[in-house]
Amino acid sequence: MEITEVKVFPVNEDKLKAYVTIIFENCFVIRDLKIINGNSGLFVAMPSKKRKDGTFRDIAHPLNSEMRSTLEKKVLAVYEEELKKMTAAAQKSMQALSGQKRGTDDYDDGIH
């Protein structure tokens, strides 16, 4: 089963880093996967539901370690790319702002 699309929605929280939607074979979607910053680094948590006894149970999950590894690698790669895009956009905005600031500092209105 091929993962045909991964959408990452970063969040600014301590352990939760992003929500993820994945599409398989352009015909099946799973929403609300989470990228979590755990004790040994980032991992992908499957969507889950809280049970009456307070425990959580995955709603959807890979049935073998090969698929879990494939899914996690793909999701984390897209997450890293999204972070790079966000960093580049932030740097570009900062450069634009500092350029505007310099432009107003250099402005001479002729009043002294």
N, C-alpha and C positions, 0 to 999 in steps of 0.2 A: 504494500500500500504506500503510495507516494504522497508526501506532504507537498501540496502545490502552492500554498500561501501561508505566511505567518505574519500576523499583525501584532505589533507590540505597543502597549500603552503605558509608558513609564509613569511612575508615581513617586512622590517625594516623601517616603516614609523610612523608618529605621531599618526594619528587616524586609518588608515588602518593597520590591524594586519595580515591578511592572505586572500588569495584567496582560494576558496573551490570548489571541484567538488563532486557531489553526484550521486550515482547510485541507482535506484529503481528497485527492483525485478530482478536484473542482466540483465535488458533489456532496461532501459531508463536512459539517463544521462542528468544532468543539470550542466553546467559549469559557472564559474565566479560569484558564490555567494561571498560575502565579509564578513569578520569578522571585525566589526568596534568597536572602543573604543568610546562609546558615553558618554553623561553626566551622565547616570546612570549605566555605566558598558558596558560590551561587548554585542553586538547583531549581528544577522546575517541579512545582507541586500541581497535582491534578485537581480539577474542580471537585469539590466535596460538599457534603450535606451533613449538617449536625443532626444527630439522632436524639431521641428522647432521653437516653441515658447520658448524654453529654459528650459522647465520642463522635468522631467524624468518620464518614465513609466516602471513599472516592465514588463519584458518579460515573466517570469514564477513566480508563487507565490502560496502558499497554499490558499485554498478556505475557510478554517475555522481555528479557533484559536487552536483547538486540534492538527491539523496537523502542524501548525506553531510552536507550543510548542514542539512537538515531534522532528521536524526537528532541531530546535534551540538547544535543549538539546543534541541531538546526535552529531551535528556539533561541539558545544563548548566542549563536552567531548573529542572528537578526537583531537581538537586543544590543549587542556590542556595536553593530552598525548604526542602530538608532541613536545610541549614546554619542558616537562620533559625529553624526549629523547635528545633533543638538548642541554639542560643544562647538562645532564649526559655526553654526548659526549664531550662537551666543557671542563668539569671538568677533564675528562680522558685525553684529549689532554694537558691540563695545567699540570697535574701530570706527563705525559710522558716528556714534555718539561723540567720541573723542575728536573726530574730524570736525564735527559741527561746533564743538566747544572751541577748538582752535580757530575756526573760521570767525566766530564772534569775538574772540580775543584780538584778532588782527583787524577787526573792523574799526575804521576811523570815521566818526561822524562829523569831524571838523570842528567840534565844540571843545574848547580848552579853557 
